[in-house]
């Protein structure tokens, strides 16, 4: 874990030096973002509106909050209601030949980014990547989708949206509560009062007394998948065969993944954390024992496919909500974005 993340989330002693040094920059960051939002609100800066509903799934902080599993959950819920869904994403870390770029079976993570590639492999729906989200939306509209989900993009105010959903890490919450760079926040926590729904990943505490509906999500793992063969084994069968494993993760919160593996009953021999969106190379794995299975996240697996080994497996996770929450969340979303869509 980087020193700055230890300062943000774990009260590292370096906070006594770094936070005072960085606070003036956080103040400048707040001023710039406040003025920018105000300009959009007053119409000084123009938003681009679209005739296809846009749903933003985002966060107010940096790092992994569980946003991508929520996007996958939303896709499946909407598909189950015969609604054609499309997704736009920045495609962080990818280097496509041009933008906006449509993800398809010929793509890999180095072209379109790890999250869009993972979303496409799982859902097989139209996905477009590019930093200009309005251009990506225009591309998706030509594909006759009913609803567009923006994977992140909460702060991309040039893009008008019909529904905003914020995901919060129930363990790390808002860290020290400060804006970048003194803290991990891209917007102040009061932003939660202005969105349509808040999802707390792995915790049921109440974040605010505001009127924004809040729901609790759990991430559930039930199987492991081999990177080369695609073989799938239940957690129980895998653990009975290989109780000891190695683990690695290049996500926003690697510790969450390591804790998940431990909670599933595995004994971890060696673990290694990488920065979020790490560009994996075979040399990154030289410290792992080849006689012990290596477990990684699904997002990391899409970047390791070209040089994967027979003993490498990934652990897919799914966002789950109770039945009442699922009904409330989806019905509220559909009533907002298009009352004519049948629930």
C-alpha positions in Angstrom: 0.0 0.0 0.0 1.3 3.5 -0.9 2.2 5.8 2.0 -0.4 8.3 1.0 -3.1 5.6 1.2 -1.9 4.7 4.7 -2.3 8.4 5.6 -5.8 8.6 4.1 -7.2 5.4 5.5 -5.0 4.1 8.4 -3.9 7.2 10.4 -0.2 6.6 9.6 2.1 8.9 11.6 3.2 10.6 8.4 -0.2 12.3 8.4 1.1 14.9 10.9 3.5 16.0 8.2 1.8 15.3 4.9 -1.8 16.5 5.7 -0.8 20.1 6.7 1.5 20.3 3.6 -1.3 19.1 1.3 -4.3 20.9 2.8 -3.8 24.1 0.8 -3.9 22.1 -2.4 -7.1 20.4 -1.1 -8.6 23.9 -0.6 -7.7 24.8 -4.1 -9.2 21.5 -5.4 -12.4 22.3 -3.5 -12.6 25.8 -4.9 -12.1 24.6 -8.5 -14.7 21.8 -8.2 -17.2 24.1 -6.5 -17.0 26.8 -9.1 -17.2 24.2 -11.9 -20.3 22.6 -10.5 -21.9 26.1 -9.9 -21.2 27.0 -13.6 -23.0 23.9 -14.8 -25.9 24.6 -12.4 -26.2 28.2 -13.6 -25.9 27.2 -17.2 -22.6 29.1 -17.7 -21.2 25.7 -18.8 -23.6 23.6 -20.9 -24.5 20.0 -20.2 -25.2 17.7 -23.1 -28.6 16.0 -22.8 -29.5 12.8 -24.5 -32.8 11.2 -25.5 -31.6 7.9 -24.0 -31.7 7.7 -20.1 -28.3 7.8 -18.5 -27.6 6.2 -15.1 -24.3 7.0 -13.4 -22.8 4.5 -11.0 -20.0 6.3 -9.3 -18.2 7.3 -6.1 -16.9 10.4 -4.4 -13.6 8.8 -3.4 -10.6 7.1 -5.0 -10.0 3.4 -5.0 -12.1 0.3 -5.2 -15.6 0.7 -3.6 -17.4 -2.2 -5.4 -18.6 -0.1 -8.2 -18.0 -2.6 -11.0 -20.0 -5.4 -9.3 -22.9 -2.9 -8.9 -22.7 -2.2 -12.6 -22.9 -5.9 -13.4 -25.8 -6.3 -11.0 -27.7 -3.5 -12.7 -27.0 -5.0 -16.1 -28.5 -8.3 -15.1 -31.5 -6.8 -13.4 -32.3 -4.7 -16.5 -31.7 -7.5 -18.9 -34.1 -9.7 -16.8 -36.8 -7.1 -17.6 -36.0 -7.2 -21.3 -34.4 -3.8 -21.3 -31.5 -3.4 -23.7 -28.6 -1.9 -21.7 -25.4 -0.3 -22.9 -22.4 0.8 -20.8 -19.9 3.7 -21.3 -16.5 3.7 -19.5 -13.4 5.8 -19.6 -11.4 2.7 -20.3 -8.7 3.6 -17.9 -5.3 2.0 -18.8 -6.4 1.0 -22.3 -4.8 2.2 -25.5 -7.5 1.8 -28.2 -6.6 2.8 -31.8 -9.3 5.6 -31.6 -12.1 6.9 -29.5 -14.9 6.3 -28.8 -14.2 2.6 -29.3 -16.6 -0.3 -29.2 -15.6 -3.3 -27.1 -15.9 -6.7 -28.8 -14.5 -10.2 -28.7 -11.3 -9.2 -30.5 -10.4 -6.7 -27.7 -8.1 -7.2 -24.7 -7.6 -5.3 -21.5 -4.5 -3.4 -22.9 -6.8 -2.0 -25.6 -9.9 -1.0 -23.7 -9.0 -1.3 -20.0 -9.5 -4.0 -17.4 -13.0 -3.1 -16.2 -14.7 -2.7 -19.6 -13.1 -5.9 -20.7 -14.4 -7.7 -17.7 -17.8 -6.2 -18.0 -18.0 -7.3 -21.7 -16.8 -10.9 -21.0 -19.5 -11.2 -18.3 -22.5 -9.5 -19.9 -21.9 -9.5 -23.7 -23.7 -6.2 -24.0 -22.7 -3.1 -26.0 -19.8 -1.2 -24.3 -18.1 1.9 -25.5 -14.9 3.4 -24.0 -13.5 6.9 -24.3 -12.8 9.9 -22.1 -15.5 11.9 -24.0 -18.5 10.3 -22.4 -21.0 12.3 -24.6 -19.3 10.9 -27.7 -19.5 7.4 -26.3 -23.2 7.9 -25.6 -23.8 9.0 -29.2 -22.1 5.8 -30.3 -24.3 3.7 -28.1 -27.5 5.4 -29.2 -26.8 4.2 -32.7 -26.9 0.7 -31.3 -30.5 1.2 -30.1 -30.1 0.7 -26.4 -32.9 1.5 -24.0 -30.7 2.7 -21.0 -27.1 3.7 -20.7 -25.0 3.0 -17.6 -22.0 5.2 -17.1 -19.4 3.2 -15.2 -18.0 6.0 -13.1 -18.3 9.6 -14.5 -20.0 11.1 -11.4 -17.8 14.2 -11.7 -18.2 14.3 -15.5 -20.8 17.1 -15.3 -20.7 17.9 -19.0 -22.7 14.7 -19.3 -26.3 15.2 -18.2 -27.7 12.2 -16.3 -31.1 11.0 -15.2 -30.2 9.0 -12.2 -27.1 9.0 -9.9 -26.0 6.1 -7.7 -23.0 6.3 -5.3 -21.2 3.3 -4.0 -19.3 3.6 -0.7 -16.8 1.1 0.8 -18.3 0.1 4.1 -14.9 -0.6 5.6 -12.9 2.4 4.5 -15.8 4.8 4.2 -14.3 8.3 3.5 -10.9 7.8 5.1 -9.8 11.0 6.9 -12.7 12.8 5.2 -10.5 15.3 3.3 -10.5 16.2 -0.4 -7.6 15.3 -2.7 -4.7 15.3 -2.2 -4.8 15.5 1.6 -7.6 12.9 1.6 -9.2 10.4 -0.7 -12.3 12.4 -1.7 -13.1 13.8 -5.1 -16.2 15.5 -3.7 -17.3 16.3 -0.1 -19.4 13.7 1.6 -22.5 16.0 1.7 -22.7 15.1 -2.1 -24.5 11.9 -0.9 -27.6 14.0 -0.1 -27.9 15.1 -3.8 -27.9 11.7 -5.4 -30.8 9.2 -6.0 -29.4 6.2 -4.1 -26.4 5.3 -1.9 -25.1 1.7 -1.7 -22.9 0.8 1.2 -20.6 -2.1 0.4 -20.5 -4.6 3.2 -22.0 -2.5 6.0 -25.4 -1.4 7.2 -24.6 1.7 9.2 -26.5 4.9 8.3 -24.2 7.3 6.6 -26.4 10.4 6.9 -29.7 11.5 8.1 -30.7 12.8 4.7 -33.6 11.6 2.6 -31.4 9.7 0.1 -32.4 6.0 0.1 -29.5 3.9 1.3 -29.0 0.2 0.7 -26.6 -2.5 1.9 -24.7 -4.7 -0.6 -22.8 -7.8 0.0 -20.2 -9.2 -2.4 -20.6 -13.0 -2.7 -18.2 -15.5 -4.1 -19.2 -19.1 -4.9 -16.6 -20.5 -7.3 -13.1 -20.2 -8.8 -12.4 -20.2 -12.5 -9.2 -21.4 -14.2 -7.6 -18.7 -16.4 -6.5 -21.2 -19.2 -9.2 -23.9 -19.3 -12.2 -21.9 -18.0 -12.8 -24.8 -15.6 -15.1 -23.8 -12.7 -14.9 -25.3 -9.2 -17.0 -24.5 -6.2 -15.2 -22.9 -3.2 -15.8 -26.1 -1.2 -14.3 -28.4 -3.8 -11.4 -26.2 -4.5 -10.6 -25.8 -0.8 -10.8 -29.5 -0.2 -8.2 -30.0 -3.0 -6.0 -27.0 -2.3 -6.4 -25.5 1.2 -3.3 -23.4 0.8 -3.1 -20.7 -1.9 -1.2 -17.6 -3.0 -3.0 -14.4 -3.7 -2.4 -11.2 -5.7 -4.5 -8.2 -6.4 -4.1 -5.0 -8.5 -7.3 -3.2 -7.4 -8.2 -0.2 -5.3 -8.4 -2.1 -2.1 -6.3 -5.3 -2.3 -6.8 -6.0 1.4 -10.5 -6.5 0.8 -9.7 -9.3 -1.6 -7.2 -10.9 0.7 -9.7 -10.8 3.5 -12.3 -12.4 1.3 -10.0 -15.3 0.4 -9.2 -15.8 4.1 -12.9 -15.7 5.1 -13.6 -18.5 2.6 -11.4 -20.8 4.7 -8.2 -20.7 2.7 -4.7 -20.5 4.2 -2.7 -17.8 2.4 1.0 -18.7 1.9 2.0 -15.5 0.1 0.2 -12.4 -0.9 1.2 -9.4 -3.0 -0.6 -6.2 -3.6 -0.2 -4.1 -6.8 -1.5 -0.6 -7.6 -5.0 -0.3 -9.0 -5.1 -1.0 -12.8 -1.6 -2.5 -12.6 -0.3 -3.5 -16.1 0.7 -7.1 -15.2 3.7 -8.8 -16.8 4.8 -12.4 -16.3 7.8 -11.1 -14.3 5.4 -9.8 -11.6 4.8 -13.4 -10.5 8.4 -14.6 -10.1 8.1 -14.6 -6.2 5.1 -17.0 -6.2 5.5 -20.8 -5.6 4.4 -22.6 -8.8 3.3 -25.6 -6.7 0.6 -23.6 -5.0 -2.5 -22.2 -6.8 -2.5 -18.5 -7.3 -5.8 -16.7 -6.8 -6.6 -13.3 -8.3 -9.5 -11.0 -8.9 -11.6 -11.3 -12.1 -10.5 -7.8 -13.1 -6.8 -8.7 -12.8 -7.4 -12.0 -14.7 -8.4 -10.2 -17.9 -5.0 -8.6 -18.0 -3.1 -11.9 -17.4 -4.8 -14.1 -20.0 -2.0 -13.9 -22.5 0.6 -15.4 -20.2 -1.5 -17.3 -17.7 -0.3 -20.5 -16.1 -2.1 -23.7 -15.4 -2.4 -23.1 -11.6 -3.8 -19.6 -11.9 -7.5 -19.1 -10.9 -9.7 -16.1 -10.5 -12.5 -15.5 -8.0 -15.6 -13.8 -9.5 -17.8 -11.9 -7.0 -21.4 -10.8 -7.4 -23.2 -8.0 -5.7 -26.3 -9.2 -3.8 -29.1 -7.3 -2.1 -32.1 -8.5 -0.2 -35.3 -8.9 -2.2 -37.0 -5.8 -0.8 -34.0 -3.6 -1.6 -33.7 -5.0 -5.1 -37.4 -4.2 -5.9 -37.2 -0.7 -4.4 -33.9 0.2 -6.2 -34.9 -1.0 -9.6 -38.5 0.3 -9.5 -37.2 3.8 -8.4 -34.7 3.8 -11.2 -37.2 2.8 -13.9 -39.8 5.3 -12.7 -37.2 8.1 -12.8 -35.6 7.3 -16.1 -38.7 6.3 -18.1 -42.1 5.7 -16.5 -43.3 3.9 -19.6 -40.8 1.0 -19.1 -42.7 -1.9 -17.5 -41.4 -3.1 -14.2 
